[in-house]
Amino acid sequence: MLFLPLVTLLCGFAETAHGSSLLPNVNAAFGDSPASFNISVDRGFINGLRERVRRARLPVEVQSVSAGSDGPTIANVTSVQRFWVKDYDWETTEQSINSRFKQFTTTVQMPPQSNYSQDVPLHFVHHKSSRPDAIPLLFVHGWPGSFLEVENIIGFLTNPPNSSLPAFHVVAPSIPGFGFSPAPRYAGFGSEEAGHAFNALMHQLQYAKYVMQSGDFGAIIMRYQAVSYPQNLVSVLSNFWPVQPNATDLARYAANETTTDETEYIARFNTFVDVESGYRIIQETQPLTIGYALTDSPLGFAMWIFSLMREAVDPHITIWTAQDIITWSLMYTIQGPYGGVRLYEEMLRECAFQGLGVGNLGGTPGSYFKQPVAISEFPYDIWYGLPLDWAQRGGNAKVRYMHDRGGHFAAWEVPQLLADDIWGWFGDREVSGTKVFY
């Protein structure tokens, strides 16, 4: 059978958690406890990428098609291609990332309740606050982002402007298959398993109890993690909390009986399902098929994720530069993008994408998120306008913060706004439950 040889391509993390073989093209070792790490990518590989970009073959442009409606324009692509070939300097970028982040690698063991038996090597950022009352906070990125998403907010959280605001020890891991956490090579590692791994990481760092802030994939992982570890994960703030409209909601919508928030939310939801989520379907069902093309073409992969990035940010705030696009894409391309792409298939298996994929969004289908929850909504994200009572269908949502600017990558785009929400929510010790830290 043709399928059987392909299974071997999906098989496991390497037998040992030591050595650079776990992470192609990168000088990295993953021991049994946290060790300092600086990114060091093989220069021959980087030069080879540049040559592939230089020789990339582009599609023929179709006239009379609305600019950008079919994807990034030819002008977008040639601009990035030209910059990558002539001006992009990975060595400077690598040095800059290493100087801005305190990075580590380690290996965690999966708990007995996990169906995934392999040890999990992880890359993570860990910035500790100087405040003795700082709260451990786990920050998990999403797709098509990486640990770089935490860059603009981490200073706010570790060093707030005054002592009346809570401070945090921030831990920001790379999901396996993203950044510098090696991709799983055994099938069966999805959002539930990532939750097990990240809880094990927090314990390894001596954080028995912690709070969490996440969006996108990170928010889905968070929901599994909350169900699995209610004694450890105290409280969360999510900037990604979609709830699938039910039959009653849709009937009220059709009869023009929904509120302004409900109407806007359902319209955005429908647009995402009907128009903007084609990438999700192939990544859920045939990730290896698209994986060949995305692995072989660094410019093609950059455009694959840029097509999502450009739609998900507030254009009045964030203008993606060629430097940004290339660097964000390299957080997948350096180890190969297939592992990150394939997480969609694993999440579908887990029913994390219930229905369209946003029914329960985490936990065993039908499970209820019992920890206190705050949600932050930004107008350029797909779920903006979600009413608080809808949010409460899936968990113990207490507070809704609404903003008039910002988008999907809130920590990157509007770090001050998201930090204000984090301070306000976790600073309310009674409602958020953070009194356990004092």
N, C-alpha and C positions, 0 to 999 in steps of 0.2 A: 504494500500500500504506500502511496506517495506520502501520506501524512506522517508515517512512522519516522522516517529520517528527519523530518522537520522538528519533531519533538526534541531531538538531541540539541537543536539550536536554542531551545528554551531552557535547557537544563542548568540548574543551580549556580549559586555562588561557588567559587572555587573551594576545593576541599579544605585548604588552609586559609586562615585569615591573615597571612603574612606575605609580604613581598609585593613587588610592583606588577606582577602578572594579573592581579585583580583589576587593574585600572589601565587599559591600553593607552599608550602614548604619554603617560604621566609617571614621574618618579614619586611613588607613594608606597607606604607600608601601613598595614592595619594590624596592630597588636591587640593584646587583651585588655588594655586600659588606655585612656586618653593620652595621646602624644602630640606635641606641636607639629604643625604641618604648614608648609609653604608650597604654593602651586609651582611646579616645574615641569613644563611640557616640552617634549622633544622638539627641537628646532627644525629638524628635518621634516617632521610631520607638519609643522606650521607652514614651512615653505612649500610643501606639497599641496596643502590646501590653497595657498595663494595661486599656484600654477593651475589648479583645477578651476578656480574662480576666473582666472584670466582666459581660459579656454572654453568657458561655459557657453553653450549654445542656447540662444533665447528664442521664444516663440515669435511668429509673425504677428504683428499687431492687426487687429480687426478694426476697420474704420466704422464710425457711427455707433460704436458701443460706448455707453456712458463711462467716463473715466473712473476707474476703480471698481466698477460693478462686477467685473469678472475676477477681481483680485488686484494685487499691486500692479501699478502701471509699468509699462516698459521703461518709462522715465525713472520710476522708483528703482527698478532693478539695475539699470545701467549706472545710476548714481552710486548705489551701494557697491556694485562691481568695480567701478572706477576707483572709489575710495579704498576698497579692500586691496586692490592690486598696487596702487601707487602710494597710499598714505597710511594705511592701517599698520600699527606697530604693536604686535602682540607682546614683545618683550617689555615695553613700557606699560602696557595694560596689565600684564602679569605682576610686575613690580608694584603697580598702584593697588591692585586688589590685595596683594600680600601685606602692603603697608596699612591698609584701612581695616583689615579684619584680623582678629585673633582666631586662627583656624586650628583644628585638631582632627585627628583620625582615631578610630577605635573599632572594636568589634563587640557586638552584643549577642548574647544568647537568647533565643526565643523561649518563652515560658511554656510549661507543659500544656496549657490550654490552647496553644497555637497549633494549627495543622501543618505549619511550616517548620520543619525540623532543623534547617540549616542555620548556622551562625550568620549574622548580618554585619558586614563591614560598613561603617558610616564615616562620612565627612561632616563636620559641623563647625559653626562659629559659636564662640562662647565669650561674651563680654560681661564681666562682673562689675557691679556697682560698688562704689566705695561706701555706700550707706549701709550701716549695720542692720537696718530694718528692711532691706531690699527683699522683694518677693521673686522667687524663681518663675520665669515666664518662658514658655516654649512657643516659638514662632515657626510656623511651617508654611513654606511657599506653595505656589500652585503651578499650573501649566498656562502659558508657555514661559513661566518664569524660572527662578532658581533662588538660591540663598542670597543672591545679589539684591533681591527685593527688600531685605531688611536694612540695607545700607543707610538710607536717609532717615530712618526712625530710631535706630539703635542708640544714638546719642541722647535723644530725648528721654528714652526709657531708662537708661543707666544713670543719667545725670539730669534729672528734672530741674527746672529753673528755681524752684524753692522747696523747702523742706516740708511744706504742707501737702505736696503731691507725692504719691507713692513712687518709689524707685524699684527697679527690677534688675535681676541677673538674667540676661537674655541668652537663650540657647536656640540657635537657628540651624537645624540639620538640613542637609541635602537629602531629599527622598531618593532611595536607591534607584539608579538609572538616570539621575539628574546631577548636574554639577560634578562633584568628585566623590560621590557615593557610588561604588560599583553597582552596575545593573544586576538584578537577580538573573541567574541562569537556570534556575528551576522554576517551572510554572507553579503558580499558587501563591505568589507574593503580591497582595493587593493592599487596599486601604486598611483593612482590619489588621493585617500583618505589620504594616507600617506603624500602626498605633501600638502594637506590642513592642516593636523595636524602639520606638521613641520613648515609651514609658521605661523600658530597660535602660535607655541612655540616661534619662533623668535620674534614675536610681544609681547608676554608675557614677554620676556627678554628685551624689549625696543629696539630691533633692527628692525627698520622700513625698512631699506635697508640692504642687505647682499649679499655676494658672496657664492659660493658653490663648493665643491670638492668631487667627489664621484666616485665609481666604482660599477660594478655589479648591484644588485638591487637598490643601492643608485643612480646610474646613470640613471636608468629607472624612479625612483621616481622624480629625478631632472628634467627630461624632461617634465613630467606632471606639476611639480611645476612651471617651467619656463613659460609654456603656460598659467597657471592659474593666475600667479602673476608677470607679466612683470614689474609692477611698484615697486616691492619689490626685486625680485631676479635680481641683476644687471648684473652679469657675472659669467661664470662657467669654471672650468677646469675638464675634464672628463678623467678617465683612463679606460673607457668602452664605446665605441661608434661604435658598429658593424652596418654595413649597408648590407642588403641582396643584393647579386649580381642580377642584372636584366637580362632579356633575351638577351640583346645586349652584356652585360659583358660575359655571359656564352658562347655565340656564338663566341666571340673573343677568349675566353679561349680555346674552342674546336679547333679553327683554329690556335692556337699558336701565336696569335697576341697581347696578353696582355703584359704589362710591367712586370718587375721583381717583383715589389711590388704587382701588381694586381694578378699575378700568385701565389705568396706565400700566399696572403690573401685568394684567392678562395680555394686553396688546404687545408688550415687550416680550413676554414669555412666548407668545405665538410666533412672533417674528424670529426669535432665536430658533425655535423648533423647525419652522417652515423654510427659513431662508439662510440662516447663519451657522448651522451646525453640521454641514456636510462632512467636515473634517472629523467630527466625533464618530460618525457612523463607520467610516473606514478604519479609524483607530480602534474602535470597539470590536470590529469583526475580522479585518484582514490587516493587522498591524505589520506583519512581516512583508506583505506585498508592497505597501508604501514604504516600509523600512529600507528596502533595497535602494529605491530612488533617493530617499532622503539621506541615506548614509553615503551614497556615491557622489552626491552633488551638494557641497557646502553652500553654494549660492542658492540652490533650490530649497534647501532646508531653511535658510535665513528668510526666504520669502514665504515659506509655509507658515512659520510662526509670526512673521510680520503681518500677514493677512489678518491674524487674530489680534495682535498687539495694537494695530492702528485703529481698530473698531472699538477697542475696550478702554480707551483713555479719553479724558477730557481734553479736546483739542485746544482749548483756551489756556491750558496749563502745560501739557506734555507734547512736545514735538520730538518724535524719535529721530535722532541723528544716525548717520551711517555708522558712527562709532558705537552707539548703543545697540543697534540692530545686530551688528557683527558680534559684539561681545556677548550679548544675550544668547545668540545662536550657538556660539562656541561652548557655552555651558552644557550643551548637549553633544555637539559635533566632536568635541575632543575625545570623549569615550565612545561615541556613536549614539545617534538619537533613538535607536530602536527600543532600548529599555524604557525610556521615558514615554514614547508613543504607546508602548504596549500596556502601560498601566491602565489605560482605558478599557482594554479587554478584561483585565483582572477585576476592575471595579464593576463591570457589567456582570461578571460571574457572581459577584458578591451581592448583587441587587442594590449596590450603592446608587446606581442609576435606575431607580424604579420607574417603570413607565418610560417616559422620555429620559429618565435618569434623575429626576428631581423630586421623586415622591417622598421618601424618607431621608434620602441623602445620608446614609450612614447607620451603623448599628444593624443588628438583625432586623429585617423588615418588620415593621410594626413596633419596634422598641421605642421607648420614650426617653428623651434626654433629660435626666432629673436634676443635674447641676444647674445653678443659676446662669442665665445666658443674657448677654446684651448683644444687640445687632446694630451694625453701622451700615447705613445705606448711602450709596453715592450714585449720582444721576446717570453716569455713563456705564453702569453695570446692568446686566440683563434682568436683575430681580428688583430693581429700584421701585419703590412704591408698595412693597409687601406690607400689608397691615399687621400690626402687632398681634391681633387675635388669630390671624392666619399663621404667623410664626409660632404661636403657642400650640399648634396642632402637633408639632414635631418635637417640642421640648419646652423646658421651663423658662421661656423668654420673659424677662422682666422689663426690659428697657429697649426702646428703639431710638437710635440717633439718626436724624435725617440731615443730609447736607445738600447744598445747592451747587456744588462743584466736586470734581473728582470722578474716578472710574474704578475699573477692576483691580488695578494695582495700587490700592490706596496708600500703602506704606511707602511706596516709591513716589507717587504723584503728589499726595497731600499729607505728608507725614505729620505736620502740625495738627491737622484736623483729627487724624486717627489717634494721635497721642493724647489729644484732649479727651477723646472718648475713653481711651484706656485709663487715663488718670481718673476721670470722673466715675467710671464704672468700678474699677478695682479699689478706688479710694473710698467707696461706700462699703465699709467693712461688713455691715449687717446684711444688706441686700445681696451683695456679691459673694458673701461668705468668706472674704479674705481675713476676717477677724481671727481665723485659725492660725495665721502667721504671726500674731502679736501676743 
